[in-house]
Amino acid sequence: MGIDVSDKKAVSLNDQHQNGVNTTIKDNPTKSYLKGVQLLHVFSRNQNGSRRDDGNPLIFALKGRRGFTITTFWESRS
């Protein structure tokens, strides 16, 4: 399931692609280390698709920052 971002910075989930964010079970979770602490990532950001950003709009929308909002899950299913 990837993300779509509207011109008005509304982020919605899209299960038709993996653009911006890769949430597939086969590719996640991923692990990395920061200063010796293991980090476990539940999804992977990417630059797939037409936008040149990675999954940052999803993070900004979840935090309510930089003008991004997130479309409620069931609203994106219409």
N, C-alpha and C positions, 0 to 999 in steps of 0.2 A: 504494500500500500504506500503510494507516494503522496505528495502534496501538490495542490494547485494554489496559486496566489493571484487574486484578482487585482485589477488596476487600483482598487481602493484599499489594498493591503489586507484583504480578508483571506485567511488561510483555510483551506478545506482539504479533507482527506479524499484520496482517489485510489480505489482498489484496482484500477485498470493499468496502472504503471508504477514504477519505482523511482520517479523523478523527484529530486530534492532530498528524499529520505528513502532508505531501503529498510523495509520492515519484514522481509522474508525470513521465515524460520531457518532456512538452509544457510543464510548468510549472517545470522545473528544468534546469540549475542557475540560481540567482539570484546577483546581484552587489550589493555595497554597498561603501561606503568607510568606513574608520575612521582618522582622523588622516592622511588622504592615502594610506593603504594599501588597495588593492583586495582585498576578501574575496570568495571564491567559495563559495557554499553549495550542498551536494549535495542537500539537501532543505529544504522550507519547513515551519516550525511553523505551526499554525493552531488555532482554537478551534471547529472543526466537531464536531458530535456532542453527546452529552449531558453530557460533562465540561466544567467551566468553566476547566480549565487549557489550556495549549497543549502542545506536544511536550516540555515539560520532563521528564515521567516517563521518556521514552526516554533523554534525556541523563543523568539521575540513575541509571538502571538500568545504562547502559554504564559509568558511573564507580563503581557500587556504593555510592551515597550516598543518604542520607535514607530508608533502608529499602527502596528499590526494587531489584528483581532483574529480570533479563531471561530470558524463556523461550527455551531453545535453539530455533533455527529449525525443526528437524525435529520437535521435540516439539509445536509449534503446528500441525502439519500432520495431526494424528490425527483 
